[in-house]
Amino acid sequence: MPGPPTIVHLDADAFFVSCEQARDPTLVGKKCAVGGRERGIISSASYEARACGVYTPMPTARALRVCPDLIMIRHTFGLYSEVSRKMFDLCEALTPAVQRNSIDEGYLDLGPCRLGTVEAVEAAVRGLQRRIWDELRIPVSMGIASNKLVAQIASKHRKPHGFVVVRPGEEAAFLEPLPLGRLPGVGVKTEAALARLGLRLVRDLFGRGEAELAAALGRDWRRMLAQARGEDDSPVETGSEDAKSYSKQETFPADVGDFAQVERVAKGMVDELMAKVRSDAAKVRTLTIKVRYADFTQESSGRSLEAAADIEAPFYPLVSPLLRAAWGRKRPLRLVSVKLSGVDAGPSQLEMFAQADDKRRKLAGVLDRLNKGGRDAVVIHGHQLPQGPVRNKK
C-alpha cells in the first residue's frame, strides 16, 4: 500500500493585492488592483476585479474601461518581499524541506515529518494554510500530491483559497479531464494549435498513436505524455545542504527605473544576508548583483574582496559600481538580486584593520540581536530608512 502524498505546492492568491488588503482591510471584497496609472500596467488584481475582466498584465487604461469603479493601488515598496519571507518562514516551521520558487509560490516536502497517513498530511497542511491566514491575512491555495508536477496543477485547480489532495495512484485520473493548457509548458498559442488538431483535454493524448503525437507535439511529445500521466521525479530543492553562498532577490510589482531606489534595495539585501553570514559564524569574499528586465533577460556583475569579511562595510562601496555594470541596458528592471559567496572560515583581515573591524563586528552583533524580533527595528544607515513614494522624473 503506497504511503501518503508528501509534496505540497503553495500558491498565494492575488499576492500583491492580498498584501495590500492585509495592510488596509477596507480594500477586502472590493474591485482593486495593484499597478500604476503612469506606467499603465496591472500587476495584480483582486478576484472581484477579475470577475469584471481585469487580468495581469492588462493595460491600466483598458482595465478602467472594463471596470470603471476599479480601485487602483500604487505598490508599497518592500511590503511584498517582507510578507513573502514571513510566509515561507511559517512553512519552514512545519518542514525544513522548502523550495522558494518565487515571491508567492513554492514547494514543501513533508517526507521528513513522517506523518504516516493521508489524513495526517492533510491536517498539517490545512493547519499551515490557516496559520498563514491568521497571522498574515494572506489567502493561499494548496495542492498535495506525490510529486511536484501534480501538486502544482492541484494548487491552481480551485483558487482562491483552494485545497486539493491527489492520492498516490490517482494522478492520471485527476489530470485526464483537465484542459491541456494546465500542463506546464503549454501556453495559449500551443493550446490553440493543439485544439485545431482535436487535442483539447489531457485524456485526448492517450487516444493517439506515437507517430501522430510526434507530428503534433514535436520532439517533446514523450515528455508531455509523461506529464499527462502525472509522472515527475524532480526533488524539492532547498539549497540548504551545503551553503556555499547567501542570496536574496526582490521582484518588483512594477518595473523600476530609478537607480537610487534599486541601490537602496541592494544595500538592504546586503544587510540581511550579512546577518545570516554572522549567525553561521562564516565570512564571505564575493558580492554579485544580478538584474532582470521585463523580457526576463538578465545580467550580472561581481567582485571579490582581498580578504573575506563578516561585516557590511567592505561591501557597501561595491554595490553602486556593480549595479551600474550589471544594469547596462538602461531599461527598467523587473528584479534585482544580491549574492554573497566565497564562504571562508579562515583568518581575519590584516592586523592594521583588525581593531576597526572588531568594533564594527561588535556593533553589528548588537544590531543583529536587536533586529531579531522584527526586521529593521534599529537602523544606522540611510538606505534602511523608509522611503517616500518615488515620483517619475519629468
VOPAGU-2260 file (C-alpha; in pm, 1 decimal, decimal comma):
REM VOPAGU-2260
SITE   aa  ch    i         X         Y         Z
SITE  MET   A    0       0,0       0,0       0,0
SITE  PRO   A    1     155,8     335,0    -101,7
SITE  GLY   A    2     231,1     593,9     163,9
SITE  PRO   A    3      59,6     933,0     181,1
SITE  PRO   A    4     139,4    1211,6     -67,0
SITE  THR   A    5     411,1    1433,4      79,8
SITE  ILE   A    6     472,1    1705,8    -180,7
SITE  VAL   A    7     285,8    2033,8    -134,5
SITE  HIS   A    8     264,2    2326,1    -374,1
SITE  LEU   A    9     176,5    2659,7    -214,3
SITE  ASP   A   10      41,9    2935,0    -438,5
SITE  ALA   A   11     -59,9    3265,9    -279,1
SITE  ASP   A   12    -382,7    3410,2    -419,5
SITE  ALA   A   13    -356,3    3753,5    -589,5
SITE  PHE   A   14     -46,5    3805,7    -375,9
SITE  PHE   A   15      29,1    4177,1    -422,6
SITE  VAL   A   16    -337,3    4271,1    -378,5
SITE  SER   A   17    -369,5    4037,1     -79,4
SITE  CYS   A   18     -71,8    4208,8      85,9
SITE  GLU   A   19    -236,6    4547,6      32,8
SITE  GLN   A   20    -569,0    4419,5     167,5
SITE  ALA   A   21    -393,8    4281,9     476,2
SITE  ARG   A   22    -237,8    4626,5     527,4
SITE  ASP   A   23    -568,1    4807,1     461,9
SITE  PRO   A   24    -869,1    4583,1     541,3
SITE  THR   A   25   -1111,5    4838,0     390,0
SITE  LEU   A   26    -999,6    4702,6      50,0
SITE  VAL   A   27   -1117,7    4348,2     124,1
SITE  GLY   A   28   -1401,0    4235,5    -102,6
SITE  LYS   A   29   -1357,7    4526,9    -341,3
SITE  LYS   A   30   -1259,9    4552,9    -705,4
SITE  CYS   A   31    -897,9    4660,0    -673,3
SITE  ALA   A   32    -565,5    4614,2    -844,5
SITE  VAL   A   33    -200,7    4691,2    -783,8
SITE  GLY   A   34     -41,4    4885,4   -1066,8
SITE  GLY   A   35      35,1    5231,1   -1189,0
SITE  ARG   A   36    -157,9    5482,0   -1391,5
SITE  GLU   A   37     170,2    5631,3   -1513,4
SITE  ARG   A   38     316,8    5300,6   -1630,3
SITE  GLY   A   39     -23,4    5167,7   -1722,2
SITE  ILE   A   40      11,7    4800,2   -1629,6
SITE  ILE   A   41    -189,0    4585,7   -1385,9
SITE  SER   A   42      49,7    4385,4   -1164,8
SITE  SER   A   43    -214,1    4205,1    -957,1
SITE  ALA   A   44    -593,8    4209,4    -944,6
SITE  SER   A   45    -840,4    4100,3    -678,2
SITE  TYR   A   46   -1077,6    3819,9    -768,3
SITE  GLU   A   47   -1366,5    4068,3    -763,2
SITE  ALA   A   48   -1181,4    4269,3   -1030,0
SITE  ARG   A   49   -1100,4    3954,5   -1226,8
SITE  ALA   A   50   -1470,7    3872,9   -1236,5
SITE  CYS   A   51   -1515,0    4200,3   -1429,2
SITE  GLY   A   52   -1248,5    4105,3   -1682,3
SITE  VAL   A   53    -938,0    4263,0   -1526,2
SITE  TYR   A   54    -624,9    4049,2   -1554,9
SITE  THR   A   55    -246,2    4068,0   -1540,1
SITE  PRO   A   56     -73,5    4229,2   -1727,9
SITE  MET   A   57    -363,7    4428,1   -1871,7
SITE  PRO   A   58    -300,1    4795,7   -1953,5
SITE  THR   A   59    -443,5    5013,2   -1677,7
SITE  ALA   A   60    -642,3    5228,3   -1920,4
SITE  ARG   A   61    -817,4    4920,6   -2055,8
SITE  ALA   A   62    -877,2    4783,8   -1704,7
SITE  LEU   A   63   -1053,2    5107,9   -1607,2
SITE  ARG   A   64   -1272,6    5085,5   -1917,5
SITE  VAL   A   65   -1366,0    4725,0   -1836,7
SITE  CYS   A   66   -1415,9    4805,4   -1467,6
SITE  PRO   A   67   -1478,8    5180,9   -1418,3
SITE  ASP   A   68   -1503,7    5151,9   -1037,7
SITE  LEU   A   69   -1169,6    4968,7   -1011,2
SITE  ILE   A   70    -961,1    5089,9    -714,2
SITE  MET   A   71    -602,0    5136,9    -826,9
SITE  ILE   A   72    -330,6    5085,3    -562,0
SITE  ARG   A   73      24,9    5200,2    -611,0
SITE  HIS   A   74     261,9    4928,5    -491,7
SITE  THR   A   75     403,9    4956,3    -140,0
SITE  PHE   A   76     775,3    4918,0    -177,4
SITE  GLY   A   77     929,2    4637,6      32,2
SITE  LEU   A   78     594,4    4507,1     160,9
SITE  TYR   A   79     563,6    4206,0     -68,8
SITE  SER   A   80     912,2    4064,3     -10,7
SITE  GLU   A   81     866,9    4102,7     365,7
SITE  VAL   A   82     530,5    3921,5     366,4
SITE  SER   A   83     679,9    3652,0     141,9
SITE  ARG   A   84     965,9    3599,1     385,7
SITE  LYS   A   85     725,6    3561,0     677,7
SITE  MET   A   86     502,7    3323,9     478,6
SITE  PHE   A   87     789,9    3090,9     391,6
SITE  ASP   A   88     925,5    3114,0     745,8
SITE  LEU   A   89     591,6    2966,6     858,4
SITE  CYS   A   90     636,1    2689,7     600,4
SITE  GLU   A   91     981,1    2610,9     738,5
SITE  ALA   A   92     831,2    2583,7    1085,7
SITE  LEU   A   93     640,7    2280,7     950,8
SITE  THR   A   94     918,6    2117,1     746,1
SITE  PRO   A   95    1281,8    2205,3     672,1
SITE  ALA   A   96    1237,3    2098,6     309,0
SITE  VAL   A   97    1101,0    2416,6     148,4
SITE  GLN   A   98    1175,0    2533,8    -205,9
SITE  ARG   A   99    1102,0    2903,8    -259,2
SITE  ASN   A  100    1021,5    2926,7    -628,9
SITE  SER   A  101     921,5    3292,3    -635,1
SITE  ILE   A  102     787,9    3563,2    -408,8
SITE  ASP   A  103     444,2    3395,9    -388,8
SITE  GLU   A  104     494,5    3031,6    -481,7
SITE  GLY   A  105     690,7    2733,2    -355,7
SITE  TYR   A  106     709,3    2362,8    -272,3
SITE  LEU   A  107     722,5    2174,7      57,3
SITE  ASP   A  108     828,0    1815,1     115,8
SITE  LEU   A  109     658,8    1667,0     422,9
SITE  GLY   A  110     859,1    1345,0     399,4
SITE  PRO   A  111    1087,2    1446,7     689,4
SITE  CYS   A  112     777,7    1495,5     909,4
SITE  ARG   A  113     691,4    1119,7     893,5
SITE  LEU   A  114     317,9    1186,7     920,8
SITE  GLY   A  115     218,3     839,0     809,3
SITE  THR   A  116    -136,4     886,6     674,5
SITE  VAL   A  117    -315,7    1098,8     417,9
SITE  GLU   A  118    -531,7    1239,1     695,3
SITE  ALA   A  119    -228,7    1348,1     897,7
SITE  VAL   A  120     -72,4    1518,2     594,7
SITE  GLU   A  121    -399,6    1693,1     512,5
SITE  ALA   A  122    -439,1    1814,2     872,4
SITE  ALA   A  123     -83,5    1950,7     880,5
SITE  VAL   A  124    -121,7    2139,2     551,9
SITE  ARG   A  125    -463,6    2277,0     648,8
SITE  GLY   A  126    -305,0    2394,6     970,7
SITE  LEU   A  127     -32,4    2575,8     776,0
SITE  GLN   A  128    -287,8    2732,6     540,9
SITE  ARG   A  129    -490,2    2851,0     841,0
SITE  ARG   A  130    -181,6    2985,8    1019,9
SITE  ILE   A  131     -73,1    3189,0     715,2
SITE  TRP   A  132    -420,9    3341,0     706,9
SITE  ASP   A  133    -445,1    3401,3    1082,1
SITE  GLU   A  134    -100,2    3561,7    1116,3
SITE  LEU   A  135     -55,5    3735,3     780,2
SITE  ARG   A  136    -409,8    3760,3     639,5
SITE  ILE   A  137    -280,8    3614,4     310,3
SITE  PRO   A  138    -503,2    3354,5     136,4
SITE  VAL   A  139    -307,3    3069,2     -20,1
SITE  SER   A  140    -407,5    2769,5    -229,2
SITE  MET   A  141    -254,5    2429,8    -154,1
SITE  GLY   A  142    -205,1    2124,9    -374,5
SITE  ILE   A  143     -90,7    1795,6    -220,2
SITE  ALA   A  144      33,1    1506,4    -433,9
SITE  SER   A  145     307,5    1250,3    -470,3
SITE  ASN   A  146     520,4    1477,7    -691,9
SITE  LYS   A  147     580,4    1843,3    -775,9
SITE  LEU   A  148     408,9    1836,4   -1115,9
SITE  VAL   A  149      72,0    1714,3    -988,8
SITE  ALA   A  150      90,3    1922,5    -669,5
SITE  GLN   A  151     144,3    2239,0    -874,8
SITE  ILE   A  152    -152,6    2165,6   -1101,8
SITE  ALA   A  153    -367,2    2074,9    -798,8
SITE  SER   A  154    -294,6    2402,4    -618,0
SITE  LYS   A  155    -429,1    2601,8    -912,2
SITE  HIS   A  156    -736,3    2382,2    -956,4
SITE  ARG   A  157    -974,4    2558,3    -715,4
SITE  LYS   A  158    -832,8    2903,1    -649,1
SITE  PRO   A  159    -874,0    3115,7    -447,6
SITE  HIS   A  160    -808,4    2957,4    -107,3
SITE  GLY   A  161    -814,6    2616,2    -271,5
SITE  PHE   A  162    -717,3    2285,3    -115,0
SITE  VAL   A  163    -680,5    1976,9    -336,8
SITE  VAL   A  164    -535,7    1638,2    -242,4
SITE  VAL   A  165    -438,2    1385,6    -510,8
SITE  ARG   A  166    -370,5    1045,8    -357,2
SITE  PRO   A  167     -90,0     822,5    -490,2
SITE  GLY   A  168    -215,2     622,2    -787,9
SITE  GLU   A  169    -485,7     876,4    -873,8
SITE  GLU   A  170    -263,1    1118,1   -1067,7
SITE  ALA   A  171    -378,5    1017,3   -1416,2
SITE  ALA   A  172    -746,3    1015,5   -1314,9
SITE  PHE   A  173    -708,9    1366,6   -1173,0
SITE  LEU   A  174    -536,4    1502,3   -1485,1
SITE  GLU   A  175    -736,5    1333,6   -1762,3
SITE  PRO   A  176   -1042,7    1567,1   -1765,6
SITE  LEU   A  177    -833,3    1885,8   -1744,0
SITE  PRO   A  178    -757,9    2115,3   -2041,2
SITE  LEU   A  179    -413,6    2061,2   -2191,7
SITE  GLY   A  180    -329,9    2419,0   -2100,1
SITE  ARG   A  181    -297,9    2307,4   -1737,4
SITE  LEU   A  182      20,2    2115,3   -1820,2
SITE  PRO   A  183     344,9    2309,0   -1767,3
SITE  GLY   A  184     486,2    2448,9   -2088,6
SITE  VAL   A  185     154,1    2450,5   -2278,2
SITE  GLY   A  186      86,5    2818,6   -2340,7
SITE  VAL   A  187    -212,6    2985,0   -2500,7
SITE  LYS   A  188     -76,4    2956,2   -2855,9
SITE  THR   A  189      25,2    2591,5   -2814,7
SITE  GLU   A  190    -311,5    2507,9   -2659,9
SITE  ALA   A  191    -492,3    2670,3   -2953,7
SITE  ALA   A  192    -274,8    2483,6   -3205,1
SITE  LEU   A  193    -345,7    2150,7   -3031,2
SITE  ALA   A  194    -718,5    2226,5   -3023,0
SITE  ARG   A  195    -714,8    2261,8   -3402,1
SITE  LEU   A  196    -584,5    1903,5   -3411,0
SITE  GLY   A  197    -864,3    1783,1   -3183,9
SITE  LEU   A  198    -641,7    1771,0   -2873,3
SITE  ARG   A  199    -820,4    1970,7   -2603,6
SITE  LEU   A  200    -814,5    1763,5   -2286,9
SITE  VAL   A  201    -530,8    1568,4   -2128,0
SITE  ARG   A  202    -716,9    1243,7   -2198,8
SITE  ASP   A  203    -712,4    1320,4   -2572,4
SITE  LEU   A  204    -338,8    1245,6   -2582,6
SITE  PHE   A  205    -398,6     882,5   -2491,4
SITE  GLY   A  206    -614,8     817,4   -2796,9
SITE  ARG   A  207    -338,7     899,7   -3045,8
SITE  GLY   A  208     -52,3     685,9   -3172,5
SITE  GLU   A  209     314,3     771,9   -3123,5
SITE  ALA   A  210     364,0     893,0   -3480,4
SITE  GLU   A  211      60,8    1121,5   -3454,9
SITE  LEU   A  212     176,3    1262,2   -3122,7
SITE  ALA   A  213     524,7    1321,5   -3257,9
SITE  ALA   A  214     379,5    1510,7   -3554,1
SITE  ALA   A  215     154,1    1721,2   -3331,6
SITE  LEU   A  216     389,3    1786,0   -3039,6
SITE  GLY   A  217     734,0    1764,4   -3194,6
SITE  ARG   A  218    1032,3    1611,8   -3018,8
SITE  ASP   A  219     886,0    1686,6   -2673,5
SITE  TRP   A  220     594,0    1450,5   -2719,3
SITE  ARG   A  221     732,3    1189,6   -2479,0
SITE  ARG   A  222     780,5    1448,8   -2204,7
SITE  MET   A  223     425,2    1580,4   -2247,6
SITE  LEU   A  224     283,7    1227,7   -2244,6
SITE  ALA   A  225     468,6    1157,1   -1920,2
SITE  GLN   A  226     327,8    1478,8   -1772,2
SITE  ALA   A  227     -21,6    1376,5   -1882,2
SITE  ARG   A  228      23,9    1055,7   -1681,4
SITE  GLY   A  229     133,1    1261,7   -1379,6
SITE  GLU   A  230     492,2    1136,5   -1385,8
SITE  ASP   A  231     760,6    1353,5   -1227,8
SITE  ASP   A  232    1066,3    1266,0   -1019,0
SITE  SER   A  233    1215,4    1611,9    -964,3
SITE  PRO   A  234    1307,1    1671,1    -597,2
SITE  VAL   A  235    1216,5    1963,3    -373,8
SITE  GLU   A  236    1539,2    2164,3    -381,0
SITE  THR   A  237    1603,7    2350,1     -58,8
SITE  GLY   A  238    1960,1    2457,8    -139,0
SITE  SER   A  239    2049,3    2411,8     227,4
SITE  GLU   A  240    2262,9    2100,6     212,9
SITE  ASP   A  241    2592,4    2277,3     151,8
SITE  ALA   A  242    2550,5    2652,3     173,6
SITE  LYS   A  243    2836,5    2797,1     -28,0
SITE  SER   A  244    2654,1    3123,2     -86,9
SITE  TYR   A  245    2387,9    3351,7      54,4
SITE  SER   A  246    2139,6    3513,9    -179,8
SITE  LYS   A  247    1823,8    3723,4    -180,1
SITE  GLN   A  248    1612,9    3878,0    -453,5
SITE  GLU   A  249    1339,1    4138,0    -488,0
SITE  THR   A  250    1078,7    4105,5    -763,8
SITE  PHE   A  251     923,0    4445,4    -819,2
SITE  PRO   A  252     544,4    4454,0    -873,9
SITE  ALA   A  253     605,4    4728,2   -1131,5
SITE  ASP   A  254     930,0    4770,3   -1325,7
SITE  VAL   A  255    1166,7    5018,5   -1158,3
SITE  GLY   A  256    1393,7    5258,7   -1344,5
SITE  ASP   A  257    1521,8    5467,9   -1054,2
SITE  PHE   A  258    1887,5    5381,3    -980,4
SITE  ALA   A  259    1887,1    5517,4    -625,3
SITE  GLN   A  260    1581,8    5312,8    -536,2
SITE  VAL   A  261    1733,1    4988,0    -664,5
SITE  GLU   A  262    2065,2    5068,6    -494,8
SITE  ARG   A  263    1884,1    5107,1    -160,8
SITE  VAL   A  264    1719,0    4769,6    -210,2
SITE  ALA   A  265    2052,3    4604,5    -292,3
SITE  LYS   A  266    2221,5    4751,7      15,8
SITE  GLY   A  267    1929,1    4638,0     227,6
SITE  MET   A  268    1980,9    4285,7      93,7
SITE  VAL   A  269    2348,7    4304,5     189,4
SITE  ASP   A  270    2239,1    4394,6     544,7
SITE  GLU   A  271    2002,5    4097,4     568,2
SITE  LEU   A  272    2246,9    3849,8     418,2
SITE  MET   A  273    2538,7    3960,0     635,6
SITE  ALA   A  274    2327,5    3895,8     945,7
SITE  LYS   A  275    2284,8    3536,6     821,7
SITE  VAL   A  276    2657,1    3511,2     749,1
SITE  ARG   A  277    2735,6    3616,3    1106,7
SITE  SER   A  278    2476,6    3378,4    1250,8
SITE  ASP   A  279    2660,8    3095,6    1070,4
SITE  ALA   A  280    2995,3    3218,9    1207,0
SITE  ALA   A  281    3113,6    3247,9     847,8
SITE  LYS   A  282    3278,2    3508,8     626,1
SITE  VAL   A  283    3228,8    3585,6     257,8
SITE  ARG   A  284    3454,5    3729,3      -7,4
SITE  THR   A  285    3246,1    3790,9    -321,8
SITE  LEU   A  286    2949,0    4016,1    -395,6
SITE  THR   A  287    2742,8    3955,6    -711,6
SITE  ILE   A  288    2450,0    4169,2    -824,8
SITE  LYS   A  289    2205,5    4039,8   -1086,3
SITE  VAL   A  290    1931,4    4235,9   -1262,4
SITE  ARG   A  291    1640,6    4107,9   -1470,0
SITE  TYR   A  292    1444,4    4309,0   -1727,2
SITE  ALA   A  293    1076,8    4288,5   -1818,4
SITE  ASP   A  294    1157,0    4046,8   -2104,1
SITE  PHE   A  295    1323,8    3815,5   -1845,5
SITE  THR   A  296    1673,4    3863,7   -1986,6
SITE  GLN   A  297    1925,8    3919,8   -1711,7
SITE  GLU   A  298    2280,2    4039,6   -1649,5
SITE  SER   A  299    2512,8    4020,4   -1352,2
SITE  SER   A  300    2837,7    4163,1   -1223,0
SITE  GLY   A  301    3056,3    4056,5    -932,7
SITE  ARG   A  302    3371,3    4149,2    -744,9
SITE  SER   A  303    3575,1    3988,6    -465,9
SITE  LEU   A  304    3743,4    4143,7    -164,1
SITE  GLU   A  305    4108,6    4071,5     -92,8
SITE  ALA   A  306    4002,4    3909,5     235,6
SITE  ALA   A  307    3672,9    3755,7     343,1
SITE  ALA   A  308    3457,7    3961,9     579,5
SITE  ASP   A  309    3156,2    3921,2     807,7
SITE  ILE   A  310    3057,7    4289,6     824,1
SITE  GLU   A  311    2875,9    4506,5     571,2
SITE  ALA   A  312    3118,3    4799,1     546,6
SITE  PRO   A  313    3363,3    4649,7     290,6
SITE  PHE   A  314    3076,2    4555,5      57,0
SITE  TYR   A  315    2882,6    4884,6      54,6
SITE  PRO   A  316    3128,8    5063,1    -182,6
SITE  LEU   A  317    3090,6    4776,0    -431,7
SITE  VAL   A  318    2712,9    4798,8    -465,2
SITE  SER   A  319    2688,4    5108,2    -685,5
SITE  PRO   A  320    2959,6    5014,1    -943,0
SITE  LEU   A  321    2839,3    4653,6    -965,0
SITE  LEU   A  322    2479,9    4765,5   -1013,1
SITE  ARG   A  323    2584,7    5007,5   -1287,3
SITE  ALA   A  324    2790,0    4736,5   -1457,3
SITE  ALA   A  325    2505,0    4484,5   -1448,4
SITE  TRP   A  326    2236,9    4738,3   -1546,8
SITE  GLY   A  327    2391,5    4810,5   -1883,4
SITE  ARG   A  328    2074,7    4829,8   -2092,6
SITE  LYS   A  329    1939,4    5133,7   -1903,3
SITE  ARG   A  330    1588,0    4993,8   -1903,4
SITE  PRO   A  331    1351,3    4949,4   -1605,9
SITE  LEU   A  332    1411,8    4637,7   -1400,5
SITE  ARG   A  333    1176,2    4359,0   -1301,8
SITE  LEU   A  334    1408,8    4209,2   -1040,6
SITE  VAL   A  335    1735,4    4267,4    -857,2
SITE  SER   A  336    1924,1    4006,9    -657,0
SITE  VAL   A  337    2232,5    4002,9    -436,9
SITE  LYS   A  338    2455,8    3702,7    -371,9
SITE  LEU   A  339    2739,1    3672,8    -121,2
SITE  SER   A  340    2972,0    3383,7    -195,8
SITE  GLY   A  341    3327,7    3270,1    -147,7
SITE  VAL   A  342    3247,3    3146,0     203,0
SITE  ASP   A  343    3562,5    3137,7     413,8
SITE  ALA   A  344    3626,5    3028,6     769,7
SITE  GLY   A  345    3989,7    3137,0     751,6
SITE  PRO   A  346    4186,9    3406,0     936,4
SITE  SER   A  347    4070,3    3764,5     974,9
SITE  GLN   A  348    4183,3    4064,2     773,0
SITE  LEU   A  349    4523,3    4225,9     810,7
SITE  GLU   A  350    4600,2    4346,7    1162,8
SITE  MET   A  351    4607,8    4713,8    1062,7
SITE  PHE   A  352    4230,1    4691,3    1003,6
SITE  ALA   A  353    4150,4    4441,3    1278,1
SITE  GLN   A  354    4070,6    4690,9    1556,1
SITE  ALA   A  355    3826,5    4896,7    1349,1
SITE  ASP   A  356    3662,8    4585,5    1208,4
SITE  ASP   A  357    3629,7    4434,6    1554,8
SITE  LYS   A  358    3434,1    4741,6    1668,9
SITE  ARG   A  359    3209,6    4721,1    1363,5
SITE  ARG   A  360    3160,5    4348,2    1424,3
SITE  LYS   A  361    3055,2    4405,4    1785,8
SITE  LEU   A  362    2811,0    4678,2    1680,1
SITE  ALA   A  363    2673,1    4453,7    1405,6
SITE  GLY   A  364    2623,0    4173,8    1656,0
SITE  VAL   A  365    2427,3    4404,1    1886,6
SITE  LEU   A  366    2208,9    4519,7    1595,3
SITE  ASP   A  367    2151,2    4160,6    1484,9
SITE  ARG   A  368    2017,1    4077,4    1830,7
SITE  LEU   A  369    1800,2    4390,7    1846,0
SITE  ASN   A  370    1656,1    4327,9    1498,6
SITE  LYS   A  371    1593,7    3958,7    1556,3
SITE  GLY   A  372    1236,3    4020,4    1670,4
SITE  GLY   A  373    1149,1    4226,9    1364,3
SITE  ARG   A  374    1333,8    4344,3    1058,8
SITE  ASP   A  375    1489,1    4692,0    1082,6
SITE  ALA   A  376    1382,5    4752,9    1442,1
SITE  VAL   A  377    1704,0    4956,3    1469,7
SITE  VAL   A  378    1867,9    5124,6    1170,4
SITE  ILE   A  379    2200,3    5304,5    1137,0
SITE  HIS   A  380    2228,8    5352,2     759,7
SITE  GLY   A  381    2035,8    5590,2     536,9
SITE  HIS   A  382    1930,4    5317,0     295,3
SITE  GLN   A  383    1749,4    5139,7     583,4
SITE  LEU   A  384    1514,6    5432,3     644,0
SITE  PRO   A  385    1160,6    5414,0     498,6
SITE  GLN   A  386    1138,4    5592,3     166,1
SITE  GLY   A  387     850,7    5803,9      43,1
SITE  PRO   A  388     675,7    5737,1    -286,8
SITE  VAL   A  389     903,4    5752,0    -587,4
SITE  ARG   A  390     795,1    6015,3    -835,7
SITE  ASN   A  391     860,5    5985,6   -1204,9
SITE  LYS   A  392    1103,6    6246,8   -1324,7
SITE  LYS   A  393     963,1    6473,9   -1592,0
